[in-house]
Amino acid sequence: MPDVQKVSIALTGEQLVALKAAVETGEYATTSEIVREAIRDWQFKRELRQEDLRRLRQLWDQGKASGASTPADFNNARREARQRLAIAAEGHAIAN
């Protein structure tokens, strides 16, 4: 078992009631068990956030390295989308 050290934390009355209720119903053996699980969850979420930040930084760097941006031509994009939609509709009509 890892080295266990005691710490003191401050909880609201509502939080303490919730912890004690979970122990009394048998959901957890002790309030310490609940706190340890909460810390494990926090550590896991923290690692996920750090990985998300690393990935976002990587994507940012890739975007910057890809060169200068160019303005989007939304009129052309709509025109192309309508053409693809018309082609798909024709293909659907032929298949039926």
N, C-alpha and C positions, 0 to 999 in steps of 0.2 A: 504494500500500500504506500502511496506517495506520502511525503511529509505533510502532515495536516497541521495547520496553524489556525488559531482562532482570531477572528476579527469582530469588531463591533459595528453594527450598521443601525441606522435609524429608519424605522418604518412608520407609516401612518397607521392609525388604529384599524382602518379598513383593510389595509394590507395584512396586518397581523391576524385579524379575524379570518381572512381568507386562507392564510397559511395554516392556522390551527384547525380550521374546518376540513382542509384537505387531509391533515393527519388524523383527525378524529374519524373521518369516514373510511380510513384505510387506504386512501389513494396513494399516500406516501407514508413512510415509516417515521420520518422526523422532518422538522422544518428545515434543518440543515440540508437534507436531501433535496428539498424543493429549491433552495437557494443554489445548491451546486448545479442542479439541472438548468436553472435560469442562466447561470454563468456559462455553462456549456453552450446553450442556445445563443447567448450573446456573442461568445467567441466564434461560433460557426457563422453567424450573420456578419460579424466584423470581417472575417476572412473573405466571405463572398463580396462584401463591399470593396475590400482592398483589391480583389481580383477584377471586379468591374472597373475600378479606377485604372488599374494597369492596362486593361483591354481598351478603355476609352483613350488613354494616353497613346497607346500604340496606334489606334485608328486615327487619332489626331495627327500624329507624326506622319503616318502614311498619306493622309490627306494633304498635309503641307508639302510633302515630298513629291506629290503627283503634279505639282505645278500650279500655275495661276488658274483661278476659276473663270468660267465663261458664263455670260448671262444665258439664262434658259429662255428658249423661244416657245412660250406656252401656246401660241396660235398654231405653230407647226406640230407641237405635241398633241393637241386636240385633233388636228387634221389627221395625223397618223393613227390615233386611237379610233377615230370614226371609220377610217379605212379598214383597220383590222376588225372592227366590230361588224362592218358590212360584209366582209369576206367570211367571217365566222357565221353570220346569219345566213348567207347564201349556202354555205356548206351544210348547215343544219337543215335548211329547207330542202336541199337535194337529198339528204339522207332520209328524210321523212317522206 
